[in-house]
Amino acid sequence: MRGPEAEFQSAVIEAAHWHGWRVNHTRTVQIRPGVCATPLQGDSGFPDLVLAHPDRGVIFAELKSARGRLSPEQDRWIRTLVACGAEAYVWRPTDMVTILNRLSRSTQ
């Protein structure tokens, strides 16, 4: 990931760390010039970030650019997580104030 999307992701991770969250992100790897893959086992489309805080809960977040669209697999993951009672979001750069508010409070 490069450009504005990478900057947004870095900003979310930095804010999460500042508020005491643990963060997990699986990075894509370049397997040959121009071809990237994310090594995983299981269903594709898992959210970009998993954030955990001992007092503030667990959040699953898919990060998208202002115009980015969810793939069907990403949509399925978000819907499944929410149906299971998990806190799952699709966050965009325009959501930064909402993101910061959520990262700083103790409950949903």
Backbone atoms as SQL, in Angstrom:
CREATE TABLE atoms (id INTEGER PRIMARY KEY, chain TEXT, resi INTEGER, resn TEXT, atom TEXT, x REAL, y REAL, z REAL);
INSERT INTO atoms VALUES
  (1, 'A', 1, 'MET', 'N', 0.859, -1.167, 0.000),
  (2, 'A', 1, 'MET', 'CA', 0.000, 0.000, 0.000),
  (3, 'A', 1, 'MET', 'C', 0.903, 1.227, 0.000),
  (4, 'A', 2, 'ARG', 'N', 0.569, 2.166, -0.866),
  (5, 'A', 2, 'ARG', 'CA', 1.346, 3.395, -0.979),
  (6, 'A', 2, 'ARG', 'C', 0.411, 4.587, -1.003),
  (7, 'A', 3, 'GLY', 'N', 1.000, 5.762, -0.819),
  (8, 'A', 3, 'GLY', 'CA', 0.246, 6.991, -0.972),
  (9, 'A', 3, 'GLY', 'C', -0.700, 7.288, 0.169),
  (10, 'A', 4, 'PRO', 'N', -1.825, 7.945, -0.160),
  (11, 'A', 4, 'PRO', 'CA', -2.771, 8.374, 0.874),
  (12, 'A', 4, 'PRO', 'C', -3.307, 7.236, 1.736),
  (13, 'A', 5, 'GLU', 'N', -3.522, 6.052, 1.140),
  (14, 'A', 5, 'GLU', 'CA', -4.032, 4.929, 1.922),
  (15, 'A', 5, 'GLU', 'C', -3.032, 4.521, 2.997),
  (16, 'A', 6, 'ALA', 'N', -1.761, 4.473, 2.626),
  (17, 'A', 6, 'ALA', 'CA', -0.715, 4.107, 3.590),
  (18, 'A', 6, 'ALA', 'C', -0.598, 5.166, 4.680),
  (19, 'A', 7, 'GLU', 'N', -0.718, 6.429, 4.300),
  (20, 'A', 7, 'GLU', 'CA', -0.659, 7.508, 5.282),
  (21, 'A', 7, 'GLU', 'C', -1.832, 7.419, 6.254),
  (22, 'A', 8, 'PHE', 'N', -3.008, 7.111, 5.742),
  (23, 'A', 8, 'PHE', 'CA', -4.190, 6.961, 6.587),
  (24, 'A', 8, 'PHE', 'C', -3.999, 5.797, 7.552),
  (25, 'A', 9, 'GLN', 'N', -3.553, 4.676, 7.036),
  (26, 'A', 9, 'GLN', 'CA', -3.325, 3.515, 7.898),
  (27, 'A', 9, 'GLN', 'C', -2.301, 3.835, 8.988),
  (28, 'A', 10, 'SER', 'N', -1.227, 4.484, 8.622),
  (29, 'A', 10, 'SER', 'CA', -0.210, 4.868, 9.607),
  (30, 'A', 10, 'SER', 'C', -0.790, 5.797, 10.662),
  (31, 'A', 11, 'ALA', 'N', -1.638, 6.728, 10.247),
  (32, 'A', 11, 'ALA', 'CA', -2.251, 7.656, 11.198),
  (33, 'A', 11, 'ALA', 'C', -3.169, 6.922, 12.174),
  (34, 'A', 12, 'VAL', 'N', -3.948, 5.957, 11.678),
  (35, 'A', 12, 'VAL', 'CA', -4.832, 5.190, 12.556),
  (36, 'A', 12, 'VAL', 'C', -4.008, 4.363, 13.540),
  (37, 'A', 13, 'ILE', 'N', -2.963, 3.711, 13.051),
  (38, 'A', 13, 'ILE', 'CA', -2.119, 2.894, 13.926),
  (39, 'A', 13, 'ILE', 'C', -1.429, 3.766, 14.974),
  (40, 'A', 14, 'GLU', 'N', -0.914, 4.910, 14.563),
  (41, 'A', 14, 'GLU', 'CA', -0.259, 5.826, 15.507),
  (42, 'A', 14, 'GLU', 'C', -1.244, 6.299, 16.581),
  (43, 'A', 15, 'ALA', 'N', -2.453, 6.667, 16.174),
  (44, 'A', 15, 'ALA', 'CA', -3.469, 7.111, 17.137),
  (45, 'A', 15, 'ALA', 'C', -3.839, 5.974, 18.094),
  (46, 'A', 16, 'ALA', 'N', -3.971, 4.776, 17.558),
  (47, 'A', 16, 'ALA', 'CA', -4.300, 3.627, 18.403),
  (48, 'A', 16, 'ALA', 'C', -3.199, 3.389, 19.436),
  (49, 'A', 17, 'HIS', 'N', -1.966, 3.400, 19.001),
  (50, 'A', 17, 'HIS', 'CA', -0.858, 3.212, 19.945),
  (51, 'A', 17, 'HIS', 'C', -0.828, 4.326, 20.988),
  (52, 'A', 18, 'TRP', 'N', -1.087, 5.526, 20.573),
  (53, 'A', 18, 'TRP', 'CA', -1.081, 6.657, 21.501),
  (54, 'A', 18, 'TRP', 'C', -2.119, 6.466, 22.599),
  (55, 'A', 19, 'HIS', 'N', -3.237, 5.821, 22.255),
  (56, 'A', 19, 'HIS', 'CA', -4.305, 5.565, 23.226),
  (57, 'A', 19, 'HIS', 'C', -4.162, 4.209, 23.922),
  (58, 'A', 20, 'GLY', 'N', -3.052, 3.524, 23.701),
  (59, 'A', 20, 'GLY', 'CA', -2.767, 2.286, 24.420),
  (60, 'A', 20, 'GLY', 'C', -3.309, 1.008, 23.808),
  (61, 'A', 21, 'TRP', 'N', -3.722, 1.052, 22.546),
  (62, 'A', 21, 'TRP', 'CA', -4.240, -0.133, 21.862),
  (63, 'A', 21, 'TRP', 'C', -3.095, -0.995, 21.339),
  (64, 'A', 22, 'ARG', 'N', -3.312, -2.293, 21.293),
  (65, 'A', 22, 'ARG', 'CA', -2.443, -3.230, 20.580),
  (66, 'A', 22, 'ARG', 'C', -3.020, -3.324, 19.176),
  (67, 'A', 23, 'VAL', 'N', -2.169, -3.402, 18.164),
  (68, 'A', 23, 'VAL', 'CA', -2.613, -3.372, 16.776),
  (69, 'A', 23, 'VAL', 'C', -2.002, -4.532, 15.998),
  (70, 'A', 24, 'ASN', 'N', -2.821, -5.170, 15.170),
  (71, 'A', 24, 'ASN', 'CA', -2.320, -6.186, 14.249),
  (72, 'A', 24, 'ASN', 'C', -2.743, -5.812, 12.842),
  (73, 'A', 25, 'HIS', 'N', -1.778, -5.920, 11.917),
  (74, 'A', 25, 'HIS', 'CA', -2.028, -5.715, 10.491),
  (75, 'A', 25, 'HIS', 'C', -1.182, -6.724, 9.728),
  (76, 'A', 26, 'THR', 'N', -1.779, -7.443, 8.806),
  (77, 'A', 26, 'THR', 'CA', -1.034, -8.376, 7.970),
  (78, 'A', 26, 'THR', 'C', -0.649, -7.659, 6.692),
  (79, 'A', 27, 'ARG', 'N', 0.639, -7.568, 6.452),
  (80, 'A', 27, 'ARG', 'CA', 1.126, -6.844, 5.278),
  (81, 'A', 27, 'ARG', 'C', 1.158, -7.734, 4.046),
  (82, 'A', 28, 'THR', 'N', 0.915, -7.110, 2.904),
  (83, 'A', 28, 'THR', 'CA', 1.100, -7.825, 1.650),
  (84, 'A', 28, 'THR', 'C', 2.597, -7.889, 1.358),
  (85, 'A', 29, 'VAL', 'N', 2.991, -8.892, 0.610),
  (86, 'A', 29, 'VAL', 'CA', 4.394, -9.042, 0.228),
  (87, 'A', 29, 'VAL', 'C', 4.480, -9.116, -1.286),
  (88, 'A', 30, 'GLN', 'N', 5.574, -8.589, -1.806),
  (89, 'A', 30, 'GLN', 'CA', 5.800, -8.667, -3.242),
  (90, 'A', 30, 'GLN', 'C', 6.436, -10.023, -3.540),
  (91, 'A', 31, 'ILE', 'N', 5.761, -10.824, -4.373),
  (92, 'A', 31, 'ILE', 'CA', 6.299, -12.142, -4.688),
  (93, 'A', 31, 'ILE', 'C', 7.110, -12.124, -5.977),
  (94, 'A', 32, 'ARG', 'N', 6.875, -11.145, -6.811),
  (95, 'A', 32, 'ARG', 'CA', 7.694, -10.852, -7.987),
  (96, 'A', 32, 'ARG', 'C', 7.314, -9.444, -8.436),
  (97, 'A', 33, 'PRO', 'N', 8.113, -8.820, -9.238),
  (98, 'A', 33, 'PRO', 'CA', 7.801, -7.443, -9.628),
  (99, 'A', 33, 'PRO', 'C', 6.371, -7.290, -10.151),
  (100, 'A', 34, 'GLY', 'N', 5.649, -6.397, -9.515),
  (101, 'A', 34, 'GLY', 'CA', 4.282, -6.108, -9.926),
  (102, 'A', 34, 'GLY', 'C', 3.223, -7.058, -9.401),
  (103, 'A', 35, 'VAL', 'N', 3.631, -8.086, -8.643),
  (104, 'A', 35, 'VAL', 'CA', 2.665, -9.056, -8.117),
  (105, 'A', 35, 'VAL', 'C', 2.823, -9.140, -6.603),
  (106, 'A', 36, 'CYS', 'N', 1.742, -8.792, -5.892),
  (107, 'A', 36, 'CYS', 'CA', 1.754, -8.837, -4.430),
  (108, 'A', 36, 'CYS', 'C', 0.725, -9.860, -3.958),
  (109, 'A', 37, 'ALA', 'N', 0.967, -10.396, -2.783),
  (110, 'A', 37, 'ALA', 'CA', 0.052, -11.362, -2.178),
  (111, 'A', 37, 'ALA', 'C', 0.100, -11.198, -0.670),
  (112, 'A', 38, 'THR', 'N', -0.976, -11.623, -0.014),
  (113, 'A', 38, 'THR', 'CA', -1.021, -11.644, 1.441),
  (114, 'A', 38, 'THR', 'C', -1.087, -13.096, 1.871),
  (115, 'A', 39, 'PRO', 'N', -0.009, -13.589, 2.498),
  (116, 'A', 39, 'PRO', 'CA', -0.047, -14.986, 2.919),
  (117, 'A', 39, 'PRO', 'C', -1.069, -15.162, 4.046),
  (118, 'A', 40, 'LEU', 'N', -2.030, -16.040, 3.819),
  (119, 'A', 40, 'LEU', 'CA', -3.029, -16.288, 4.849),
  (120, 'A', 40, 'LEU', 'C', -3.610, -17.670, 4.657),
  (121, 'A', 41, 'GLN', 'N', -4.197, -18.134, 5.714),
  (122, 'A', 41, 'GLN', 'CA', -4.966, -19.368, 5.648),
  (123, 'A', 41, 'GLN', 'C', -6.358, -19.029, 6.149),
  (124, 'A', 42, 'GLY', 'N', -7.351, -19.368, 5.401),
  (125, 'A', 42, 'GLY', 'CA', -8.714, -19.034, 5.787),
  (126, 'A', 42, 'GLY', 'C', -9.395, -18.233, 4.700),
  (127, 'A', 43, 'ASP', 'N', -10.440, -17.534, 5.081),
  (128, 'A', 43, 'ASP', 'CA', -11.243, -16.779, 4.125),
  (129, 'A', 43, 'ASP', 'C', -10.623, -15.422, 3.837),
  (130, 'A', 44, 'SER', 'N', -10.590, -15.058, 2.579),
  (131, 'A', 44, 'SER', 'CA', -10.010, -13.773, 2.194),
  (132, 'A', 44, 'SER', 'C', -10.936, -12.632, 2.596),
  (133, 'A', 45, 'GLY', 'N', -10.399, -11.425, 2.586),
  (134, 'A', 45, 'GLY', 'CA', -11.180, -10.238, 2.883),
  (135, 'A', 45, 'GLY', 'C', -11.187, -9.820, 4.339),
  (136, 'A', 46, 'PHE', 'N', -10.358, -10.484, 5.181),
  (137, 'A', 46, 'PHE', 'CA', -10.319, -10.140, 6.605),
  (138, 'A', 46, 'PHE', 'C', -9.935, -8.675, 6.772),
  (139, 'A', 47, 'PRO', 'N', -10.516, -7.968, 7.750),
  (140, 'A', 47, 'PRO', 'CA', -10.238, -6.537, 7.928),
  (141, 'A', 47, 'PRO', 'C', -8.749, -6.219, 8.071),
  (142, 'A', 48, 'ASP', 'N', -8.389, -5.010, 7.661),
  (143, 'A', 48, 'ASP', 'CA', -7.001, -4.560, 7.677),
  (144, 'A', 48, 'ASP', 'C', -6.383, -4.554, 9.067),
  (145, 'A', 49, 'LEU', 'N', -7.156, -4.094, 10.052),
  (146, 'A', 49, 'LEU', 'CA', -6.619, -3.941, 11.398),
  (147, 'A', 49, 'LEU', 'C', -7.474, -4.650, 12.430),
  (148, 'A', 50, 'VAL', 'N', -6.804, -5.219, 13.413),
  (149, 'A', 50, 'VAL', 'CA', -7.449, -5.684, 14.630),
  (150, 'A', 50, 'VAL', 'C', -6.804, -4.884, 15.748),
  (151, 'A', 51, 'LEU', 'N', -7.632, -4.182, 16.517),
  (152, 'A', 51, 'LEU', 'CA', -7.140, -3.365, 17.620),
  (153, 'A', 51, 'LEU', 'C', -7.719, -3.914, 18.916),
  (154, 'A', 52, 'ALA', 'N', -6.886, -4.043, 19.948),
  (155, 'A', 52, 'ALA', 'CA', -7.354, -4.576, 21.231),
  (156, 'A', 52, 'ALA', 'C', -6.822, -3.705, 22.362),
  (157, 'A', 53, 'HIS', 'N', -7.696, -3.448, 23.314),
  (158, 'A', 53, 'HIS', 'CA', -7.348, -2.632, 24.479),
  (159, 'A', 53, 'HIS', 'C', -7.984, -3.281, 25.701),
  (160, 'A', 54, 'PRO', 'N', -7.242, -3.417, 26.803),
  (161, 'A', 54, 'PRO', 'CA', -7.791, -4.114, 27.968),
  (162, 'A', 54, 'PRO', 'C', -9.039, -3.466, 28.567),
  (163, 'A', 55, 'ASP', 'N', -9.209, -2.162, 28.390),
  (164, 'A', 55, 'ASP', 'CA', -10.367, -1.464, 28.946),
  (165, 'A', 55, 'ASP', 'C', -11.356, -0.995, 27.884),
  (166, 'A', 56, 'ARG', 'N', -10.935, -1.015, 26.619),
  (167, 'A', 56, 'ARG', 'CA', -11.753, -0.411, 25.568),
  (168, 'A', 56, 'ARG', 'C', -12.261, -1.408, 24.532),
  (169, 'A', 57, 'GLY', 'N', -11.914, -2.672, 24.668),
  (170, 'A', 57, 'GLY', 'CA', -12.472, -3.692, 23.792),
  (171, 'A', 57, 'GLY', 'C', -11.612, -4.073, 22.610),
  (172, 'A', 58, 'VAL', 'N', -12.273, -4.681, 21.638),
  (173, 'A', 58, 'VAL', 'CA', -11.635, -5.155, 20.407),
  (174, 'A', 58, 'VAL', 'C', -12.376, -4.541, 19.233),
  (175, 'A', 59, 'ILE', 'N', -11.615, -4.042, 18.276),
  (176, 'A', 59, 'ILE', 'CA', -12.177, -3.428, 17.078),
  (177, 'A', 59, 'ILE', 'C', -11.550, -4.095, 15.854),
  (178, 'A', 60, 'PHE', 'N', -12.399, -4.381, 14.868),
  (179, 'A', 60, 'PHE', 'CA', -11.944, -4.823, 13.556),
  (180, 'A', 60, 'PHE', 'C', -12.206, -3.657, 12.614),
  (181, 'A', 61, 'ALA', 'N', -11.193, -3.248, 11.850),
  (182, 'A', 61, 'ALA', 'CA', -11.363, -2.084, 10.976),
  (183, 'A', 61, 'ALA', 'C', -10.829, -2.364, 9.579),
  (184, 'A', 62, 'GLU', 'N', -11.686, -2.156, 8.614),
  (185, 'A', 62, 'GLU', 'CA', -11.277, -2.180, 7.209),
  (186, 'A', 62, 'GLU', 'C', -11.058, -0.730, 6.816),
  (187, 'A', 63, 'LEU', 'N', -9.883, -0.418, 6.292),
  (188, 'A', 63, 'LEU', 'CA', -9.544, 0.950, 5.925),
  (189, 'A', 63, 'LEU', 'C', -9.680, 1.121, 4.419),
  (190, 'A', 64, 'LYS', 'N', -10.365, 2.173, 4.035),
  (191, 'A', 64, 'LYS', 'CA', -10.586, 2.460, 2.622),
  (192, 'A', 64, 'LYS', 'C', -10.297, 3.921, 2.336),
  (193, 'A', 65, 'SER', 'N', -9.870, 4.188, 1.107),
  (194, 'A', 65, 'SER', 'CA', -9.704, 5.570, 0.672),
  (195, 'A', 65, 'SER', 'C', -11.092, 6.193, 0.544),
  (196, 'A', 66, 'ALA', 'N', -11.124, 7.468, 0.275),
  (197, 'A', 66, 'ALA', 'CA', -12.405, 8.171, 0.166),
  (198, 'A', 66, 'ALA', 'C', -13.330, 7.510, -0.852),
  (199, 'A', 67, 'ARG', 'N', -12.775, 6.989, -1.926),
  (200, 'A', 67, 'ARG', 'CA', -13.590, 6.375, -2.980),
  (201, 'A', 67, 'ARG', 'C', -13.475, 4.856, -3.030),
  (202, 'A', 68, 'GLY', 'N', -12.686, 4.281, -2.137),
  (203, 'A', 68, 'GLY', 'CA', -12.478, 2.839, -2.153),
  (204, 'A', 68, 'GLY', 'C', -13.753, 2.063, -1.855),
  (205, 'A', 69, 'ARG', 'N', -13.889, 0.921, -2.482),
  (206, 'A', 69, 'ARG', 'CA', -15.079, 0.086, -2.292),
  (207, 'A', 69, 'ARG', 'C', -14.689, -1.238, -1.654),
  (208, 'A', 70, 'LEU', 'N', -15.594, -1.752, -0.856),
  (209, 'A', 70, 'LEU', 'CA', -15.382, -3.066, -0.267),
  (210, 'A', 70, 'LEU', 'C', -15.537, -4.142, -1.329),
  (211, 'A', 71, 'SER', 'N', -14.667, -5.132, -1.267),
  (212, 'A', 71, 'SER', 'CA', -14.873, -6.308, -2.108),
  (213, 'A', 71, 'SER', 'C', -16.004, -7.121, -1.471),
  (214, 'A', 72, 'PRO', 'N', -16.620, -8.020, -2.218),
  (215, 'A', 72, 'PRO', 'CA', -17.652, -8.862, -1.613),
  (216, 'A', 72, 'PRO', 'C', -17.127, -9.639, -0.396),
  (217, 'A', 73, 'GLU', 'N', -15.885, -10.079, -0.456),
  (218, 'A', 73, 'GLU', 'CA', -15.296, -10.822, 0.667),
  (219, 'A', 73, 'GLU', 'C', -15.127, -9.930, 1.895),
  (220, 'A', 74, 'GLN', 'N', -14.694, -8.695, 1.693),
  (221, 'A', 74, 'GLN', 'CA', -14.544, -7.759, 2.808),
  (222, 'A', 74, 'GLN', 'C', -15.898, -7.441, 3.420),
  (223, 'A', 75, 'ASP', 'N', -16.898, -7.221, 2.574),
  (224, 'A', 75, 'ASP', 'CA', -18.248, -6.948, 3.061),
  (225, 'A', 75, 'ASP', 'C', -18.770, -8.131, 3.879),
  (226, 'A', 76, 'ARG', 'N', -18.529, -9.339, 3.407),
  (227, 'A', 76, 'ARG', 'CA', -18.968, -10.536, 4.125),
  (228, 'A', 76, 'ARG', 'C', -18.334, -10.610, 5.504),
  (229, 'A', 77, 'TRP', 'N', -17.027, -10.325, 5.593),
  (230, 'A', 77, 'TRP', 'CA', -16.345, -10.348, 6.891),
  (231, 'A', 77, 'TRP', 'C', -16.947, -9.317, 7.841),
  (232, 'A', 78, 'ILE', 'N', -17.105, -8.084, 7.388),
  (233, 'A', 78, 'ILE', 'CA', -17.643, -7.027, 8.255),
  (234, 'A', 78, 'ILE', 'C', -19.042, -7.401, 8.728),
  (235, 'A', 79, 'ARG', 'N', -19.890, -7.852, 7.818),
  (236, 'A', 79, 'ARG', 'CA', -21.262, -8.233, 8.190),
  (237, 'A', 79, 'ARG', 'C', -21.270, -9.408, 9.170),
  (238, 'A', 80, 'THR', 'N', -20.401, -10.385, 8.949),
  (239, 'A', 80, 'THR', 'CA', -20.330, -11.547, 9.839),
  (240, 'A', 80, 'THR', 'C', -19.871, -11.136, 11.225),
  (241, 'A', 81, 'LEU', 'N', -18.838, -10.306, 11.292),
  (242, 'A', 81, 'LEU', 'CA', -18.332, -9.861, 12.592),
  (243, 'A', 81, 'LEU', 'C', -19.406, -9.087, 13.361),
  (244, 'A', 82, 'VAL', 'N', -20.085, -8.188, 12.694),
  (245, 'A', 82, 'VAL', 'CA', -21.149, -7.412, 13.343),
  (246, 'A', 82, 'VAL', 'C', -22.273, -8.340, 13.803),
  (247, 'A', 83, 'ALA', 'N', -22.655, -9.304, 12.976),
  (248, 'A', 83, 'ALA', 'CA', -23.715, -10.247, 13.350),
  (249, 'A', 83, 'ALA', 'C', -23.323, -11.073, 14.575),
  (250, 'A', 84, 'CYS', 'N', -22.028, -11.284, 14.757),
  (251, 'A', 84, 'CYS', 'CA', -21.533, -12.039, 15.924),
  (252, 'A', 84, 'CYS', 'C', -21.401, -11.160, 17.167),
  (253, 'A', 85, 'GLY', 'N', -21.707, -9.883, 17.035),
  (254, 'A', 85, 'GLY', 'CA', -21.607, -8.977, 18.168),
  (255, 'A', 85, 'GLY', 'C', -20.285, -8.243, 18.273),
  (256, 'A', 86, 'ALA', 'N', -19.425, -8.415, 17.283),
  (257, 'A', 86, 'ALA', 'CA', -18.124, -7.727, 17.298),
  (258, 'A', 86, 'ALA', 'C', -18.288, -6.281, 16.838),
  (259, 'A', 87, 'GLU', 'N', -17.345, -5.478, 17.242),
  (260, 'A', 87, 'GLU', 'CA', -17.299, -4.085, 16.804),
  (261, 'A', 87, 'GLU', 'C', -16.447, -4.039, 15.544),
  (262, 'A', 88, 'ALA', 'N', -17.065, -3.808, 14.405),
  (263, 'A', 88, 'ALA', 'CA', -16.361, -3.825, 13.124),
  (264, 'A', 88, 'ALA', 'C', -16.786, -2.619, 12.301),
  (265, 'A', 89, 'TYR', 'N', -15.808, -1.988, 11.670),
  (266, 'A', 89, 'TYR', 'CA', -16.058, -0.747, 10.940),
  (267, 'A', 89, 'TYR', 'C', -15.366, -0.754, 9.585),
  (268, 'A', 90, 'VAL', 'N', -15.891, 0.069, 8.702),
  (269, 'A', 90, 'VAL', 'CA', -15.179, 0.484, 7.500),
  (270, 'A', 90, 'VAL', 'C', -14.846, 1.943, 7.742),
  (271, 'A', 91, 'TRP', 'N', -13.561, 2.225, 7.859),
  (272, 'A', 91, 'TRP', 'CA', -13.120, 3.592, 8.154),
  (273, 'A', 91, 'TRP', 'C', -12.470, 4.212, 6.936),
  (274, 'A', 92, 'ARG', 'N', -12.750, 5.504, 6.745),
  (275, 'A', 92, 'ARG', 'CA', -12.182, 6.304, 5.652),
  (276, 'A', 92, 'ARG', 'C', -11.502, 7.533, 6.263),
  (277, 'A', 93, 'PRO', 'N', -10.618, 8.173, 5.517),
  (278, 'A', 93, 'PRO', 'CA', -9.943, 9.355, 6.065),
  (279, 'A', 93, 'PRO', 'C', -10.901, 10.409, 6.617),
  (280, 'A', 94, 'THR', 'N', -12.072, 10.535, 6.040),
  (281, 'A', 94, 'THR', 'CA', -13.044, 11.520, 6.525),
  (282, 'A', 94, 'THR', 'C', -13.619, 11.143, 7.882),
  (283, 'A', 95, 'ASP', 'N', -13.373, 9.911, 8.336),
  (284, 'A', 95, 'ASP', 'CA', -13.870, 9.433, 9.631),
  (285, 'A', 95, 'ASP', 'C', -12.884, 9.668, 10.773),
  (286, 'A', 96, 'MET', 'N', -11.788, 10.383, 10.527),
  (287, 'A', 96, 'MET', 'CA', -10.712, 10.462, 11.514),
  (288, 'A', 96, 'MET', 'C', -11.176, 10.993, 12.868),
  (289, 'A', 97, 'VAL', 'N', -12.055, 11.973, 12.914),
  (290, 'A', 97, 'VAL', 'CA', -12.538, 12.490, 14.200),
  (291, 'A', 97, 'VAL', 'C', -13.316, 11.389, 14.937),
  (292, 'A', 98, 'THR', 'N', -14.168, 10.681, 14.222),
  (293, 'A', 98, 'THR', 'CA', -14.918, 9.569, 14.812),
  (294, 'A', 98, 'THR', 'C', -13.968, 8.476, 15.303),
  (295, 'A', 99, 'ILE', 'N', -12.950, 8.180, 14.519),
  (296, 'A', 99, 'ILE', 'CA', -11.957, 7.168, 14.894),
  (297, 'A', 99, 'ILE', 'C', -11.262, 7.577, 16.188),
  (298, 'A', 100, 'LEU', 'N', -10.805, 8.812, 16.245),
  (299, 'A', 100, 'LEU', 'CA', -10.113, 9.298, 17.446),
  (300, 'A', 100, 'LEU', 'C', -11.030, 9.264, 18.661),
  (301, 'A', 101, 'ASN', 'N', -12.293, 9.629, 18.469),
  (302, 'A', 101, 'ASN', 'CA', -13.256, 9.565, 19.577),
  (303, 'A', 101, 'ASN', 'C', -13.418, 8.136, 20.067),
  (304, 'A', 102, 'ARG', 'N', -13.520, 7.186, 19.141),
  (305, 'A', 102, 'ARG', 'CA', -13.695, 5.791, 19.552),
  (306, 'A', 102, 'ARG', 'C', -12.455, 5.256, 20.259),
  (307, 'A', 103, 'LEU', 'N', -11.294, 5.569, 19.751),
  (308, 'A', 103, 'LEU', 'CA', -10.064, 5.058, 20.352),
  (309, 'A', 103, 'LEU', 'C', -9.836, 5.620, 21.759),
  (310, 'A', 104, 'SER', 'N', -10.421, 6.758, 22.062),
  (311, 'A', 104, 'SER', 'CA', -10.192, 7.384, 23.355),
  (312, 'A', 104, 'SER', 'C', -11.241, 7.047, 24.400),
  (313, 'A', 105, 'ARG', 'N', -12.302, 6.345, 24.029),
  (314, 'A', 105, 'ARG', 'CA', -13.345, 6.058, 25.032),
  (315, 'A', 105, 'ARG', 'C', -13.352, 4.585, 25.418),
  (316, 'A', 106, 'SER', 'N', -13.957, 4.316, 26.581),
  (317, 'A', 106, 'SER', 'CA', -13.923, 2.986, 27.165),
  (318, 'A', 106, 'SER', 'C', -14.934, 2.003, 26.599),
  (319, 'A', 107, 'THR', 'N', -16.036, 2.488, 26.058),
  (320, 'A', 107, 'THR', 'CA', -17.062, 1.587, 25.550),
  (321, 'A', 107, 'THR', 'C', -17.503, 2.015, 24.170),
  (322, 'A', 108, 'GLN', 'N', -18.300, 1.144, 23.556),
  (323, 'A', 108, 'GLN', 'CA', -18.845, 1.482, 22.242),
  (324, 'A', 108, 'GLN', 'C', -19.705, 2.701, 22.385);
